[in-house]
Structure formats: C-alpha cells, structure tokens
Amino acid sequence: MKLRSAWIKNICLIMFGLVLLTSGLQAAEASPVVIVPMQLQQGSLVSVRIPQFDGGMPGEAMAMFNERYRQVVLQRLREFEPIAYETRLMPQLPAAVKNALMFMAEYEVFRSDATIVSLTQKVYQFTGGAHGMTWQTGHTIDIVNAKQLLLPELFAAGSDYAERLNRFVREQGAARNLPMWEFKGVGVKSAFYLNEDGVVLFFQPYEVAPYSEGVVHMLIPYRLLADILRPEILR
C-alpha cells in the first residue's frame, strides 16, 4: 500500500504540475511567432517539454494548437502511468529494471519564418522489456491562415507530388537497404516536417525498418520539388 500511495502521489504531482504550467503561460507580442516550452521534471521517471505558441497568431488558433501539442504527450502519459505502476509491482523484476522506468517528451523546431512554422514532438517510454518505444509526430503550420498543413497541401493542386515522393522514398530505401515493410505510398496522413533544406518524410520504428533504425527520416530537397511546391513553402 505504501508503494501504491507513493506512486499515486507522484502522478498527482505530475498532473498538478501540468495544470500550473498550463495556467501560467503568458501572451507575448503578436509577431513573430514565439514558441516556449511547457516543462515538467519528476526525477528520472518523467521529463517533459511541450511546445507552446506564445504569440504571433490569433489567440484562438494558439490555444487550439497548444492544446493539440499537450494532448500528444498527455495521451501517451496516461497510457504509461498504469503500465509503469503494474511493472513496479512485479516481484520477479529486478530493482534495476523498475528504477529504469522512464517517460520522456521532447520537441524540435526545424523551420520558423513569417509564413511557416514546422516542428516535431517525440515521446519515448520504457516500461520494461527488451527496449523502450519512440513515437514522433510532425506539425507544420501555415501562420497566415492559422492552419496545420497536410502533406498534399504543400503542393500545387493537380501536381504529381505523390508519384514523385514515392519514387524518391523507394530509391532512398533501396540505397539504405531498408526493407520498407509498410510503405505503400504517401498520402494525406503521411508524417513530415519542413526544414531549411526541404521536405522531410519520416516513418515510425517498425514502419519501414527494424527498431534498430529508429525513426527513419528522408529529406527531399526543395530544389527537386520547386516546380510543384506552393510558393510560400519554398526557401
């Protein structure tokens, strides 16, 4: 019962910390877009950084995107909590494994200018077993219209973007000796982000390659897509 009480106390502290951090965000100047981290640190168990817009677009749009980024992490954290708790109760597991339980959330901004912000969130958790698990999500925002872009929306209507991206992905997969297990072509739900050099498609562990490859990234330079990209996407 002491173990369970301590665990519940820790979870309450985690959620309380998140509430405090959410309520403490302050608005900044309207331009340019500012991204600040929501942070949470609970020893070696939980380490979280969540991107939060803090100016540069209408308040309603910022609130929508900020809540979306929080939920990317909170949904995984809610899944992690009961699994980690049950793992700690397993008498056959050594203390070293129980003490290695971990939940981490990070983000990285790859492009931020007057029209586009593009970033990724990465969540890693270890709940015992052979290895942990990583998930990555991409978010590319059209600042002018306060809209998250899907992959087809990077390109001119009627363009052959899918055929060209598919060809590039398959060529890269062959050159890198990736098995490309689940790749059946890009589409509306394909994961991507934009950086200074081009469009980056990415695939989760086990999606196109073994876990040892991690998240697989494939960069397609802007110059190779310049004739079909929307003007505001080009650098």
Stockholm file with secondary structure:
# STOCKHOLM 1.0

chainA/1-235         MKLRSAWIKNICLIMFGLVLLTSGLQAAEASPVVIVPMQLQQGSLVSVRIPQFDGGMPGEAMAMFNERYRQVVLQRLREFEPIAYETRLMPQLPAAVKNALMFMAEYEVFRSDATIVSLTQKVYQFTGGAHGMTWQTGHTIDIVNAKQLLLPELFAAGSDYAERLNRFVREQGAARNLPMWEFKGVGVKSAFYLNEDGVVLFFQPYEVAPYSEGVVHMLIPYRLLADILRPEILR
#=GR chainA/1-235 SS CHHHHHHHHHHHHHHHHHHHHHHTCCCCCSSSCCEEEEEEEETTTEEEEEEEECSSSCHHHHHHHHHHHHHHHHHHHHHHHHHHHHHHHCTTSCHHHHHTCEEEEEEEEEEESSSEEEEEEEEEEECSSSCCEEEEEEEEEETTTTEECCGGGGBCTTCCHHHHHHHHHHHHHHHTTCCCTTCCCCCTTCCEEECSSEEEEEECTTTSSCGGGCSEEEEEEGGGTTTTBCGGGCC
#=GC SS_cons         CHHHHHHHHHHHHHHHHHHHHHHTCCCCCSSSCCEEEEEEEETTTEEEEEEEECSSSCHHHHHHHHHHHHHHHHHHHHHHHHHHHHHHHCTTSCHHHHHTCEEEEEEEEEEESSSEEEEEEEEEEECSSSCCEEEEEEEEEETTTTEECCGGGGBCTTCCHHHHHHHHHHHHHHHTTCCCTTCCCCCTTCCEEECSSEEEEEECTTTSSCGGGCSEEEEEEGGGTTTTBCGGGCC
//
